[in-house]
Structure formats: C-alpha cells, structure tokens
Amino acid sequence: PEIFFVSKETLFPAFGMFQVPNKISIRADLPEQVQRFVLQHEVYHMQEQETKEYWAWQELKANWYGFKQAPVGGVMALFLSLSPSRLKFYWSRWREGK
C-alpha cells in the first residue's frame, strides 16, 4: 500500500483511513506504536474491501488483526479512544450505520 502520514487536522477524530485501491493515511501525531496498530487495522480493511459484512463486524475484525500484529499499539489506541471526541465519533458512526 501507499502509506501517508498526515496532520491530525486531516483525519481528526479518526486515527487512520483506507482509500481504494491501496492508499492508507495515518495521523502523524500518534505514537509510533499506535501508528503500527493503525497501519495493520487499515491493511485489514484493504484486504477485505469487497466484503459485505456489517460495518461494526468489519471494525471488530480489523481491530483484532491490528492487535495481533501490534498489541502494545492496540492497547495504547484503546486508551486514546476513550477521549470525548473519539467517543462522539463512534456514537455518530453507530447512529449512521457506517
């Protein structure tokens, strides 16, 4: 994949994003271990882009893949995800179903 490290403002509140066909953007302000986790999370999405599974299931599977590849970064990302902006982000995604 093409990997780009971008400013926080570009993706906030997300940590990373996969764009078809093979572009992954990751926030440059995140700790290196979290970046490794996010990269693996997005690589999973890249590999599974044709799936029609429910989005929340896709996210759980991508998180599991990331945790297996970068467990320390996964734990760090989990703690960073407890911020009000991230919780609001998750809530809006849940309501919108994406």
C-alpha positions, -999 to +999 in steps of 0.1 A: +000+000+000+009+037-003+012+050+033+009+087+041+014+103+075-008+133+076-016+160+101-041+155+129-064+180+113-067+160+081-083+129+098-095+140+132-111+124+151-101+092+131-066+077+136-063+064+101-082+058+068-080+033+039-089+046+005-094+024-026-074+009-041-043+010-019-039+043-001-036+044+037-034+076+057-023+076+093-021+106+117+015+117+122+008+129+157+001+095+171+028+075+190+048+051+168+033+020+184-003+033+177+007+041+141+018+005+137-016-007+151-035+017+128-015+006+098-023-031+104-060-022+110-062-004+077-042-031+059-070-055+070-096-032+055-076-031+023-075-069+021-113-072+029-126-043+008-151-065-012-168-078+019-205-070+025-204-076+062-219-052+087-195-023+093-192-029+131-182-065+124-156-053+099-142-029+125-140-056+152-122-079+128-098-051+117-091-043+154-084-079+162-060-081+132-042-049+144-040-062+179-023-095+168+003-075+147+009-046+172-005-055+206+011-026+225-001-001+200-036-016+202-037-012+239-025+024+236-051+031+208-078+017+231-069+042+258-066+071+233-101+061+221-117+069+254-114+107+247-147+126+244-140+134+207-134+097+199-165+085+218-186+111+200-171+099+167-180+062+175-215+072+185-222+092+153-208+062+132-231+038+151-262+061+146-254+065+109-246+028+104-211+033+089 
